[in-house]
Every structure is written in C-alpha cells, then in structure tokens.
C-alpha cells in the first residue's frame, strides 16, 4: 500500500493475510529485496538488512493516516533527528 524510508530504515504499509506469520512475511521481503538489490548491483557494496524489525497493526479506519505517515518520512526525519 505504501513504502518509504530514510537512509537507515524503511517503512512498509501492507495488507497481510492473517494466516501468514509476520516473521515469515518479513523474512520473505528481506530475502527477495536483498537478492534483487545485489543481483542488480544497485549499491557499490553488498546490501544486507539488519536482523531485527518492528511490526504494527492498524485498523481499516486508520490506513489513510498510516499511509501519510509512511509517505512523509523524508519530511519527518528532516524535522526530527533520531
């Protein structure tokens, strides 16, 4: 539904099948994206994801605000240093 991030992390808003475990879903995203980035040589060095991740759920009524949050990461990190 939305993907965006900063230099050191990424936010993904997606609709998942409730029967699929979050850990399997994140593993698949990380595995496939790493493979693509490295095979296409999109970076000068080998790309690897960090080990951890965070996952949060939202109700259907909050999807639009969650999407705005994800898409606003550049501005969010410009205003607040972490």
C-alpha positions in Angstrom: 0.0 0.0 0.0 3.0 2.3 0.7 6.8 2.1 1.1 9.2 4.8 2.0 12.0 5.4 4.4 15.2 7.2 5.4 18.9 6.4 4.9 19.0 3.7 7.6 15.5 2.2 7.6 12.3 1.6 5.7 8.6 1.7 6.4 6.2 -0.6 4.6 2.4 -0.4 4.8 0.8 -3.6 3.6 -2.3 -5.7 3.9 -1.3 -9.2 5.0 -3.1 -12.5 5.1 -4.0 -13.2 8.7 -2.9 -16.8 8.3 0.7 -15.7 7.4 3.1 -15.1 10.2 4.7 -11.7 10.4 8.2 -13.2 10.8 7.8 -15.3 7.6 6.5 -12.2 5.7 9.4 -10.0 6.8 11.8 -12.8 6.0 10.4 -13.1 2.5 10.5 -9.3 2.0 14.1 -9.0 3.2 15.3 -12.1 1.3 13.8 -11.1 -2.0 14.7 -7.4 -1.8 18.3 -8.2 -0.8 18.6 -10.6 -3.7 17.3 -8.0 -6.2 19.5 -5.2 -4.9 22.6 -7.3 -5.0 21.9 -9.0 -8.4 21.1 -5.7 -10.0 24.2 -4.1 -8.3 22.2 -1.1 -7.1 24.9 -0.4 -4.5 28.6 -0.4 -4.6 28.8 -2.8 -1.7 26.8 -5.9 -0.8 23.5 -5.0 0.7 22.2 -6.7 3.9 19.3 -6.0 6.2 19.7 -5.7 9.9 18.5 -8.7 12.0 15.5 -7.0 13.7 12.3 -5.4 12.6 9.2 -3.9 14.1 5.6 -4.6 13.1 2.5 -2.8 14.0 -1.2 -3.3 13.1 -3.8 -0.7 12.4 -7.5 -0.7 11.8 -9.0 -0.1 8.4 -10.2 3.4 9.6 -6.5 4.4 10.2 -5.0 3.2 6.9 -5.0 6.6 5.3 -3.2 8.3 8.2 -0.7 5.4 8.3 -0.1 5.8 4.6 0.5 9.6 5.1 3.0 8.8 7.8 4.9 6.3 5.7 5.0 8.6 2.7 6.1 11.6 4.8 9.3 10.0 6.1 11.6 12.4 4.3 10.0 15.4 5.9 9.6 13.7 9.3 13.3 13.0 9.5 14.3 16.4 8.3 12.3 17.9 11.3 13.4 15.4 13.9 16.8 13.9 14.4 16.9 10.4 15.9 
